[in-house]
């Protein structure tokens, strides 16, 4: 009985403020490998027409996406949202830049940090919260090749220790 309770405790889903689980649509696993995440920020996305329907269907790819500041606003570049299959001639462009919705103070803070050498804004997660598409942006610093190898070695060592503990 206690194993079952322990398993339930470790498999928690991300939860909104009111206790409802968030629906995670896409995770940028490559970003966690290539970058060290120093801070995360939740942002809304300005979407057009059928984009939300494609997002709900899970037709999103975050790999290679990044956020950039233009004219005091943040824009998300290179995020691929596939055209909605039941859409009409007014379907959206899959790689169009999308405006990120943040408070002015947050935008200024992030742009100040990004102006430092080696810092960039990378989308880490796309999820639905209260029916709205939100993106988790990470303020990241790029990893060197030897840092990536070190992270892989740590992960493998942790896995081996967990296996040894389970065998006992």
C-alpha positions as CSV (number, residue, x, y, z in Angstrom):
1,X,0.0,0.0,0.0
2,X,2.8,2.4,0.8
3,X,4.5,1.8,-2.6
4,X,1.3,2.8,-4.3
5,X,1.1,6.0,-2.3
6,X,4.7,6.8,-2.9
7,X,4.2,6.3,-6.6
8,X,1.2,8.7,-6.6
9,X,3.3,11.3,-4.8
10,X,6.1,11.2,-7.4
11,X,3.8,11.3,-10.5
12,X,2.2,14.7,-9.7
13,X,1.0,16.7,-12.7
14,X,1.8,20.4,-13.0
15,X,-1.0,22.3,-11.2
16,X,-2.6,25.7,-11.7
17,X,-3.4,28.1,-8.9
18,X,-6.9,26.7,-8.4
19,X,-5.7,23.1,-8.3
20,X,-6.6,22.0,-11.8
21,X,-3.8,20.2,-13.7
22,X,-2.2,22.1,-16.6
23,X,-2.1,20.5,-20.0
24,X,1.5,20.5,-21.2
25,X,1.5,20.5,-25.0
26,X,5.2,20.6,-25.8
27,X,8.5,20.5,-24.0
28,X,11.8,21.7,-25.4
29,X,14.1,18.9,-24.2
30,X,16.9,20.1,-26.4
31,X,17.1,23.4,-24.5
32,X,17.6,21.6,-21.2
33,X,20.6,19.8,-22.7
34,X,22.1,22.8,-24.5
35,X,21.6,25.6,-21.9
36,X,21.8,26.2,-18.2
37,X,18.4,27.7,-17.2
38,X,18.9,30.6,-14.7
39,X,15.4,31.9,-14.4
40,X,11.9,31.1,-15.9
41,X,9.1,33.4,-16.7
42,X,5.5,32.6,-17.8
43,X,4.3,34.5,-20.8
44,X,1.1,34.6,-22.9
45,X,1.2,34.3,-26.7
46,X,-0.7,36.4,-29.2
47,X,-2.1,33.8,-31.6
48,X,-4.0,34.2,-34.9
49,X,-7.1,32.3,-36.0
50,X,-6.5,28.5,-36.2
51,X,-3.2,28.4,-34.3
52,X,-4.9,27.6,-31.0
53,X,-6.7,24.6,-32.6
54,X,-3.4,23.3,-33.9
55,X,-1.8,23.8,-30.4
56,X,-4.7,21.9,-28.8
57,X,-4.0,19.1,-31.3
58,X,-0.4,19.1,-30.2
59,X,1.0,20.1,-33.6
60,X,3.8,22.3,-32.1
61,X,7.6,22.1,-32.2
62,X,9.7,24.3,-29.9
63,X,13.1,23.0,-31.0
64,X,15.2,25.9,-32.4
65,X,12.9,28.6,-31.1
66,X,14.0,31.7,-29.3
67,X,12.7,35.0,-28.1
68,X,14.1,38.4,-29.3
69,X,13.4,42.0,-28.3
70,X,12.2,44.4,-31.0
71,X,10.9,47.9,-30.3
72,X,10.4,47.2,-26.6
73,X,8.4,44.1,-27.2
74,X,9.3,40.4,-27.0
75,X,8.8,38.2,-30.1
76,X,9.0,34.4,-30.4
77,X,10.9,33.3,-33.5
78,X,11.1,29.9,-35.1
79,X,8.3,28.2,-33.2
80,X,6.6,25.9,-35.6
81,X,2.8,25.5,-35.3
82,X,1.5,23.3,-38.1
83,X,-1.4,24.7,-40.2
84,X,-4.8,23.5,-38.9
85,X,-5.9,20.6,-41.2
86,X,-9.5,21.7,-41.2
87,X,-8.6,25.3,-41.8
88,X,-9.4,27.3,-45.0
89,X,-7.4,29.7,-47.1
90,X,-6.9,32.0,-44.1
91,X,-4.7,29.4,-42.3
92,X,-1.6,30.8,-40.6
93,X,2.0,30.7,-41.6
94,X,3.7,28.0,-39.5
95,X,6.9,29.9,-38.7
96,X,5.6,33.4,-38.3
97,X,6.9,35.5,-35.4
98,X,4.5,35.6,-32.5
99,X,4.3,38.4,-29.9
100,X,4.8,37.4,-26.3
101,X,2.5,39.0,-23.7
102,X,4.4,40.2,-20.6
103,X,4.3,43.3,-18.3
104,X,6.5,46.2,-19.4
105,X,8.6,45.8,-16.2
106,X,9.3,42.1,-16.9
107,X,10.2,42.8,-20.6
108,X,12.7,45.5,-19.5
109,X,14.2,43.1,-16.9
110,X,14.6,40.3,-19.4
111,X,16.0,42.5,-22.2
112,X,18.5,43.9,-19.7
113,X,19.7,40.4,-18.8
114,X,19.8,39.3,-22.4
115,X,22.0,42.2,-23.3
116,X,24.7,40.5,-21.1
117,X,27.1,38.3,-23.0
118,X,26.0,34.7,-23.4
119,X,22.4,35.1,-22.2
120,X,19.4,34.2,-24.3
121,X,15.6,33.6,-24.0
122,X,14.6,30.1,-24.9
123,X,11.0,28.7,-24.8
124,X,11.1,25.6,-22.5
125,X,7.4,24.5,-22.3
126,X,4.1,25.3,-24.0
127,X,1.0,24.5,-22.0
128,X,-2.7,25.4,-21.7
129,X,-3.7,27.2,-18.5
130,X,-7.4,28.1,-18.0
131,X,-7.9,27.5,-21.7
132,X,-5.2,30.0,-22.8
133,X,-1.8,29.1,-24.4
134,X,1.1,30.0,-22.1
135,X,4.8,29.6,-22.7
136,X,7.5,29.1,-20.1
137,X,10.6,31.2,-21.2
138,X,13.9,30.4,-19.7
139,X,16.7,33.0,-19.3
140,X,19.5,30.7,-20.3
141,X,23.3,30.6,-20.7
142,X,24.8,28.3,-23.3
143,X,26.7,25.2,-22.2
144,X,30.1,24.3,-23.4
145,X,30.7,20.7,-24.8
146,X,32.4,19.6,-21.7
147,X,29.5,20.9,-19.5
148,X,27.1,18.8,-21.6
149,X,29.3,15.7,-21.1
150,X,29.5,16.3,-17.4
151,X,25.7,16.6,-17.2
152,X,25.2,13.3,-19.0
153,X,27.7,11.6,-16.7
154,X,25.9,12.9,-13.6
155,X,22.5,11.7,-15.0
156,X,23.9,8.3,-15.7
157,X,25.5,8.0,-12.2
158,X,22.2,9.0,-10.6
159,X,20.3,6.4,-12.7
160,X,22.8,3.7,-11.6
161,X,22.4,4.6,-7.9
162,X,18.6,4.5,-8.2
163,X,18.8,1.0,-9.9
164,X,21.1,-0.3,-7.1
165,X,18.7,1.0,-4.5
166,X,15.7,-0.6,-6.2
167,X,17.5,-4.0,-6.3
168,X,18.0,-4.1,-2.5
